[in-house]
Amino acid sequence: MASMNKNSAEEIRPMNVFNDERNYRTDEIADILRVDRSSVYRWIRDIENPLPAFRTKENGQLRCKGKDLNAYLDRHKVRPEYE
C-alpha cells in the first residue's frame, strides 16, 4: 500500500500556473493561457461563476490576483474521466 497510483496523486495536486503573490493584466493572462483576450473578459463577466477581478483605479485596467486565477483554473479543470 506504500505505492500510490500516479494518476490519483496528479488529481489531488492544485493547478499553479500563476504566481499567487502577483496581479496579472488581462493580456498577460491571455498570453500565458494561449487564449484570446476576449475569453478572459468573458470569464470575468460570467454571471454564475466569474473570475474575480478588480480595477487598478476608476476606469483603470482590470487585474486578477494570481491565487484567484489558480483557484479558477482548478475549478474549471477538464477531467477526462467525466468526458
PyMOL CGO cylinders between C-alpha atoms (Angstrom):
from pymol import cmd
from pymol.cgo import CYLINDER

trace = [
    CYLINDER, 0.00, 0.00, 0.00, 3.03, 2.27, 0.17, 0.3, 1, 1, 1, 1, 1, 1,
    CYLINDER, 3.03, 2.27, 0.17, 2.92, 2.89, -3.57, 0.3, 1, 1, 1, 1, 1, 1,
    CYLINDER, 2.92, 2.89, -3.57, 0.32, 5.40, -4.66, 0.3, 1, 1, 1, 1, 1, 1,
    CYLINDER, 0.32, 5.40, -4.66, -1.24, 5.43, -8.10, 0.3, 1, 1, 1, 1, 1, 1,
    CYLINDER, -1.24, 5.43, -8.10, 0.49, 8.18, -10.10, 0.3, 1, 1, 1, 1, 1, 1,
    CYLINDER, 0.49, 8.18, -10.10, -2.78, 9.41, -11.64, 0.3, 1, 1, 1, 1, 1, 1,
    CYLINDER, -2.78, 9.41, -11.64, -4.51, 9.83, -8.28, 0.3, 1, 1, 1, 1, 1, 1,
    CYLINDER, -4.51, 9.83, -8.28, -1.60, 11.94, -7.00, 0.3, 1, 1, 1, 1, 1, 1,
    CYLINDER, -1.60, 11.94, -7.00, -1.94, 14.26, -10.01, 0.3, 1, 1, 1, 1, 1, 1,
    CYLINDER, -1.94, 14.26, -10.01, -5.68, 14.73, -9.44, 0.3, 1, 1, 1, 1, 1, 1,
    CYLINDER, -5.68, 14.73, -9.44, -5.15, 15.97, -5.89, 0.3, 1, 1, 1, 1, 1, 1,
    CYLINDER, -5.15, 15.97, -5.89, -2.47, 18.50, -6.81, 0.3, 1, 1, 1, 1, 1, 1,
    CYLINDER, -2.47, 18.50, -6.81, -3.86, 22.01, -7.41, 0.3, 1, 1, 1, 1, 1, 1,
    CYLINDER, -3.86, 22.01, -7.41, -3.02, 23.83, -10.60, 0.3, 1, 1, 1, 1, 1, 1,
    CYLINDER, -3.02, 23.83, -10.60, -0.40, 26.55, -10.04, 0.3, 1, 1, 1, 1, 1, 1,
    CYLINDER, -0.40, 26.55, -10.04, 0.14, 28.27, -13.36, 0.3, 1, 1, 1, 1, 1, 1,
    CYLINDER, 0.14, 28.27, -13.36, 0.26, 31.76, -11.85, 0.3, 1, 1, 1, 1, 1, 1,
    CYLINDER, 0.26, 31.76, -11.85, 2.31, 33.25, -9.01, 0.3, 1, 1, 1, 1, 1, 1,
    CYLINDER, 2.31, 33.25, -9.01, -0.08, 33.61, -6.03, 0.3, 1, 1, 1, 1, 1, 1,
    CYLINDER, -0.08, 33.61, -6.03, 1.61, 36.84, -4.88, 0.3, 1, 1, 1, 1, 1, 1,
    CYLINDER, 1.61, 36.84, -4.88, 1.24, 38.71, -8.19, 0.3, 1, 1, 1, 1, 1, 1,
    CYLINDER, 1.24, 38.71, -8.19, -1.58, 40.53, -10.00, 0.3, 1, 1, 1, 1, 1, 1,
    CYLINDER, -1.58, 40.53, -10.00, -2.00, 39.94, -13.74, 0.3, 1, 1, 1, 1, 1, 1,
    CYLINDER, -2.00, 39.94, -13.74, -3.41, 42.08, -16.54, 0.3, 1, 1, 1, 1, 1, 1,
    CYLINDER, -3.41, 42.08, -16.54, -5.94, 40.51, -18.89, 0.3, 1, 1, 1, 1, 1, 1,
    CYLINDER, -5.94, 40.51, -18.89, -3.45, 40.49, -21.79, 0.3, 1, 1, 1, 1, 1, 1,
    CYLINDER, -3.45, 40.49, -21.79, -0.87, 38.65, -19.62, 0.3, 1, 1, 1, 1, 1, 1,
    CYLINDER, -0.87, 38.65, -19.62, -3.47, 36.05, -18.63, 0.3, 1, 1, 1, 1, 1, 1,
    CYLINDER, -3.47, 36.05, -18.63, -4.42, 35.55, -22.28, 0.3, 1, 1, 1, 1, 1, 1,
    CYLINDER, -4.42, 35.55, -22.28, -0.77, 35.15, -23.33, 0.3, 1, 1, 1, 1, 1, 1,
    CYLINDER, -0.77, 35.15, -23.33, 0.05, 32.66, -20.57, 0.3, 1, 1, 1, 1, 1, 1,
    CYLINDER, 0.05, 32.66, -20.57, -3.05, 30.53, -21.22, 0.3, 1, 1, 1, 1, 1, 1,
    CYLINDER, -3.05, 30.53, -21.22, -2.81, 30.98, -25.01, 0.3, 1, 1, 1, 1, 1, 1,
    CYLINDER, -2.81, 30.98, -25.01, -6.36, 32.18, -25.39, 0.3, 1, 1, 1, 1, 1, 1,
    CYLINDER, -6.36, 32.18, -25.39, -7.84, 35.33, -26.87, 0.3, 1, 1, 1, 1, 1, 1,
    CYLINDER, -7.84, 35.33, -26.87, -8.16, 38.30, -24.52, 0.3, 1, 1, 1, 1, 1, 1,
    CYLINDER, -8.16, 38.30, -24.52, -11.93, 38.32, -25.14, 0.3, 1, 1, 1, 1, 1, 1,
    CYLINDER, -11.93, 38.32, -25.14, -12.09, 34.90, -23.46, 0.3, 1, 1, 1, 1, 1, 1,
    CYLINDER, -12.09, 34.90, -23.46, -10.55, 36.36, -20.30, 0.3, 1, 1, 1, 1, 1, 1,
    CYLINDER, -10.55, 36.36, -20.30, -13.11, 39.19, -20.31, 0.3, 1, 1, 1, 1, 1, 1,
    CYLINDER, -13.11, 39.19, -20.31, -15.90, 36.63, -20.80, 0.3, 1, 1, 1, 1, 1, 1,
    CYLINDER, -15.90, 36.63, -20.80, -14.67, 34.66, -17.75, 0.3, 1, 1, 1, 1, 1, 1,
    CYLINDER, -14.67, 34.66, -17.75, -14.69, 37.87, -15.70, 0.3, 1, 1, 1, 1, 1, 1,
    CYLINDER, -14.69, 37.87, -15.70, -18.24, 38.75, -16.82, 0.3, 1, 1, 1, 1, 1, 1,
    CYLINDER, -18.24, 38.75, -16.82, -19.63, 35.23, -16.29, 0.3, 1, 1, 1, 1, 1, 1,
    CYLINDER, -19.63, 35.23, -16.29, -22.72, 35.57, -14.11, 0.3, 1, 1, 1, 1, 1, 1,
    CYLINDER, -22.72, 35.57, -14.11, -22.74, 32.11, -12.50, 0.3, 1, 1, 1, 1, 1, 1,
    CYLINDER, -22.74, 32.11, -12.50, -19.02, 31.70, -11.78, 0.3, 1, 1, 1, 1, 1, 1,
    CYLINDER, -19.02, 31.70, -11.78, -16.97, 34.82, -12.56, 0.3, 1, 1, 1, 1, 1, 1,
    CYLINDER, -16.97, 34.82, -12.56, -13.21, 35.10, -12.47, 0.3, 1, 1, 1, 1, 1, 1,
    CYLINDER, -13.21, 35.10, -12.47, -12.55, 37.63, -9.66, 0.3, 1, 1, 1, 1, 1, 1,
    CYLINDER, -12.55, 37.63, -9.66, -11.05, 40.86, -10.98, 0.3, 1, 1, 1, 1, 1, 1,
    CYLINDER, -11.05, 40.86, -10.98, -10.52, 44.45, -9.87, 0.3, 1, 1, 1, 1, 1, 1,
    CYLINDER, -10.52, 44.45, -9.87, -9.61, 47.77, -11.43, 0.3, 1, 1, 1, 1, 1, 1,
    CYLINDER, -9.61, 47.77, -11.43, -6.36, 49.49, -10.51, 0.3, 1, 1, 1, 1, 1, 1,
    CYLINDER, -6.36, 49.49, -10.51, -8.20, 52.85, -10.31, 0.3, 1, 1, 1, 1, 1, 1,
    CYLINDER, -8.20, 52.85, -10.31, -11.51, 54.20, -11.54, 0.3, 1, 1, 1, 1, 1, 1,
    CYLINDER, -11.51, 54.20, -11.54, -11.76, 53.21, -15.22, 0.3, 1, 1, 1, 1, 1, 1,
    CYLINDER, -11.76, 53.21, -15.22, -8.28, 51.68, -14.91, 0.3, 1, 1, 1, 1, 1, 1,
    CYLINDER, -8.28, 51.68, -14.91, -7.00, 48.34, -16.16, 0.3, 1, 1, 1, 1, 1, 1,
    CYLINDER, -7.00, 48.34, -16.16, -8.56, 45.12, -14.95, 0.3, 1, 1, 1, 1, 1, 1,
    CYLINDER, -8.56, 45.12, -14.95, -6.28, 42.90, -12.86, 0.3, 1, 1, 1, 1, 1, 1,
    CYLINDER, -6.28, 42.90, -12.86, -6.68, 39.41, -11.42, 0.3, 1, 1, 1, 1, 1, 1,
    CYLINDER, -6.68, 39.41, -11.42, -4.84, 38.04, -8.41, 0.3, 1, 1, 1, 1, 1, 1,
    CYLINDER, -4.84, 38.04, -8.41, -2.65, 35.02, -9.13, 0.3, 1, 1, 1, 1, 1, 1,
    CYLINDER, -2.65, 35.02, -9.13, -4.24, 32.97, -6.35, 0.3, 1, 1, 1, 1, 1, 1,
    CYLINDER, -4.24, 32.97, -6.35, -7.72, 33.69, -7.78, 0.3, 1, 1, 1, 1, 1, 1,
    CYLINDER, -7.72, 33.69, -7.78, -6.55, 32.62, -11.24, 0.3, 1, 1, 1, 1, 1, 1,
    CYLINDER, -6.55, 32.62, -11.24, -5.11, 29.36, -9.92, 0.3, 1, 1, 1, 1, 1, 1,
    CYLINDER, -5.11, 29.36, -9.92, -8.32, 28.63, -7.99, 0.3, 1, 1, 1, 1, 1, 1,
    CYLINDER, -8.32, 28.63, -7.99, -10.45, 29.44, -11.06, 0.3, 1, 1, 1, 1, 1, 1,
    CYLINDER, -10.45, 29.44, -11.06, -8.39, 27.15, -13.28, 0.3, 1, 1, 1, 1, 1, 1,
    CYLINDER, -8.39, 27.15, -13.28, -8.56, 24.38, -10.69, 0.3, 1, 1, 1, 1, 1, 1,
    CYLINDER, -8.56, 24.38, -10.69, -12.38, 24.65, -10.54, 0.3, 1, 1, 1, 1, 1, 1,
    CYLINDER, -12.38, 24.65, -10.54, -12.62, 24.56, -14.34, 0.3, 1, 1, 1, 1, 1, 1,
    CYLINDER, -12.62, 24.56, -14.34, -10.06, 21.83, -14.95, 0.3, 1, 1, 1, 1, 1, 1,
    CYLINDER, -10.06, 21.83, -14.95, -11.14, 19.29, -17.56, 0.3, 1, 1, 1, 1, 1, 1,
    CYLINDER, -11.14, 19.29, -17.56, -11.45, 15.87, -16.02, 0.3, 1, 1, 1, 1, 1, 1,
    CYLINDER, -11.45, 15.87, -16.02, -11.20, 13.24, -18.81, 0.3, 1, 1, 1, 1, 1, 1,
    CYLINDER, -11.20, 13.24, -18.81, -12.91, 10.59, -16.69, 0.3, 1, 1, 1, 1, 1, 1,
    CYLINDER, -12.91, 10.59, -16.69, -16.11, 12.65, -16.87, 0.3, 1, 1, 1, 1, 1, 1,
    CYLINDER, -16.11, 12.65, -16.87, -15.94, 13.36, -20.60, 0.3, 1, 1, 1, 1, 1, 1,
]
cmd.load_cgo(trace, "trace")
